[in-house]
Amino acid sequence: MQKEKILELKNEQEIITDSLWILGERSKDFGHKNAYHGNFIPQIPRQFIKRFTEENDVVVDAFLGSGTTLIECRELKRFGIGVELQESVIEMAKNIILQNNNGFFDNSFNLENFNLKIIQGDTASKKVFFEIENQLTNWKKKIKLLFLHPPYFDIIKFSDNKDDLSNAPNIEIFYEMMGKVIDNYLPLMEKGSHVVFVMGDKYQDSQWIPLSFGSMQEILKRKELILKSIIVKNISGNRAKISQEQLWRYRALTGGYFIFKHEYIFFFKKIK
């Protein structure tokens, strides 16, 4: 990283350099909305975009959801591509991305005005690969930062589509599907670029299932990547548990387990 960039970040108090992230409520800046179950908080992409990219670099979100990452790209002047499986979710994302705190931008504005692109399809498919490759060719760029915030296996069923990771028939196939997603993007990333992977664990049949570390091991099978950091982030504001603290406390006591209050952010660097 260039010395000028380091000095700039050193004086920016918002930038976190610790591996334990205790974050407050979900940011509502720039028109962010908590409109989609499973979306991650804007502070996550903001931290990595500001720290590891420059203006006009390309940022890709392989599981776009409601558009959180592309809103941050819009505000931080990065080129952005989002991939989403469900057409209905894409329409919602477009509406959110084209708004800010004061409502919609001018009617003449579209995603292209902000150097943003949304692609519909299976994020592990060749169709998506070629669409992203074509867009990067038009921009004369490669991917500098890739965000992966997939379904946490079958905790939430997002659709009936067989390509949806939340419909993987078992955990081994879930990991294999995650591997295929990584393989679809690595050829489009420049050396020295980064991957941010956000994942939580689950509890099933009276035991803790470490989805996060199983996924991490699958990703590390790709020798182009090295693991740079593991960040633990609080999820105390998870809306599934809001107003149900006593119920979850009772379940934890009777079941002999501890309530999830965190998820993991795995941070990788492409070295080849």
N, C-alpha and C positions, 0 to 999 in steps of 0.2 A: 504494500500500500504506500502511495506517495506521501512524503513528509507533510506536504501542504494539507492533504486530506486528514492526516492524523491530528495535526494542530487544530484544524477546524472542528473535528469531532471532540477533541479534548475539552474545548470550551463550550460544548453544547451539553448542558446538564440533562437533557432528555434521554441521551444515549446511555443504555444500560450495558455494563461490562461484567456484571456478576452472573452466575449460573442459576441463581434463585430469583425468579420474577414474581414479586407480589404486586399485582396490578389492581387498580381500582375498577370502577365500573367501565363498561364498554363505552369507548369514545363515540360521541355523537357529532363530532366535527365533520365538516365537509358534506353533510347529508347522509352519513352512515345511519343505517337502520337495522334493528334487531328483528328482521322480518322473516328469517329463514332458520328453521331448527337445524342446528349443527354448524352454523357459520362461526368462524373464529373472530376474535376481537381485532379491530383495526390496528391496535398498538403492535401486534406481532409483525405484519408486513411493513409497517412504518419503520420499526427498529432496523430491520435487515435492509430495506431499500435505502434508507439514509446512510447506513454504515458501509454497505458493500457495493453500491452502484453510484454512478454519476448521472447527471441529467442526460437524457437521450439514450441511455442504456436500455436494453430490452429485459423486461420482467415478465415471466409466464406463470400463470396459476393453472395447474392441471385439473383442479376440481373447483371451478369458479364459484358455484353456489350463487349467492345474491350479489356478488360483485365487489366484495370488500377490497380485494387486492387492486382491482382496476381503479377504484376511487382513489386509493393512495397513489397509484401511478399518475392519475390525472392531476392531482394536487402537487406531486413532486416532480412533474415534467419528465416522466419516464415513458418510453414506448411499452405498451402492455398488451398481452394476449391472454385471454381466458378460455378454457375449454369446459364445456358443460354438457352432460348427457341429455338432460330433459329440456325440451323446447319451452315448456311453460315456465320453467325456472329462468331460462334465458330472457324471456320477455320481462319478467319481474326485475332481473338484474339490469337490463337496459334502462328501465324506468328509474331505478335507484341511481345508477351511475350518472345519468343525465340530469340529476338534481343536485343542489347544494342546500345549505341551511336556509336560503331564501326562496326555495322552490326551483322550478325547472329553469334551465338555461334558455337562451333565445331559441325559438322554434326551428331556426335554420341549423342549429347545432346537431351533430351526430357524433358517433364514437370516433369517426375518422378525424374530426376536428381536434381531438385530443390524442391522436396517434394510438388509438385503442382498437382492438379487434376481438370479437367473440366468435368461437368456433363450436358448432354443435356436433356431438358425436362421442363415441367411446374413446376415452383419452389414451387407450393403449392400441388404437387401431392405426393401420397404415393410412387410411383416409385422413385422419387428424394429423398424422406425421407430415404428409405431403402438403396439407393446407398450411401448416405452420412453416414448413420449409419454403413454400412459395411466398408467404408473407415476409419472412426474414430476407429472402432474396430481393423482394421489392424494396425493403428498407436498407438493404446492404449491411445487415447486422447479424449477429449470433446471440443466443440467449446468455445473459449475464447472471441471472438469478431465477431459480425455479422454486415455486412453492407447491408443496404437496400436503393437502389437508383432506385425506380421503375419509370415507365412512369408517367408523370404528367397528369393522366387521359387521355383525348383524344387530348391533345395539339399537339402531334406528333403521327401519326399512324405508329407503328413499323412493323406490319405484318398484315396478314388476319386471324391469328390464334385466335380462340374464347377464348383461355386461356390467351391471351395477355391482360394485364390490360388496354392497350390503346384502346381495343375494348369493354370495359365494356359498357353495354347499357345505364346506367345512373350512377349518382354519388353515390347513395346509394349502388348499386351493386359493384362499384369500392371499396368502403370502406370495404364491406363484403369480397371481394377478397383479399384485403390487410390483413384482419384479418386472413384468412386461411393461408396466407404465414407465418405470425408470428407463428401461431399454429403448422406449420410444422417443425419449428426450435427450439422452446423453449425446448422440451424434450431432445434435443441433446446438450444443453448448460449447463455448470457447474454453480453452485451458485457463484455469484460475477462477472459473465461475463457481457458483455455490448452489447447493440444494438445501432447502429448509423443509423438514418433514415434521408435521405436527400429529401426534397420536396419543390416545389414552388407552387404558386397560379396561377389562371388564371382569365381572364376577359371575360365575356360572357353576351350577352343581356343587355349591359350597366350596369353591376354590377360586383363587385369583388367577386370571388368565392374562399373562403379560404380552398383550398384543403389540405393545410399543417396541419391546426389545426383540420380539420375533421378527417384526418388520424391519427393524434396524439391521439385524443379521442378514436378512434377505437382500437389503440394499448393499451391504458391504461385500456381497459376493461379486459386485462389479468392481474390478480392480482399478478402474479409472477414478474411483472415489475414495477419499479418506475421511474419517470422522474427526471433526474439529472440536465440537462441543456437544454436551448434553445439558439442556436447560430444563429445569423443573419450574412449571408455571402454575400458579394457583387457579382453581376454577370455583372459588367460593360463590360466585355469582351465577352459577349454572342455573338456567331458568327452570330446568326440570326439578330442581330441589328447592326453589324459592317457595317460601311459605309452608314448607313441609319438613322443617328441620327436626321437629319432635318425632314425626313419623319415621324419618330416616334414622334418628338416634335409637328409637325403639327397635327397628329392624336390625341395626348393627349390634345392639346388645343381645337380642335373642338369637341372632345368627352367628355371633362370635367373630365378627369381622370389623374392619375399619372403613369408614365412609371415604369414597374418593374425593379428595380435595385438590388434586393436581393432575396435570397431564405433562407430556414431554415434548420438547422441541429438539429434534436432532439436526445438527448442522454439519453438512458435508462440503468438501471442496473437491473439484475435479482437477486431477493432477496430470492426466494424460490426454 
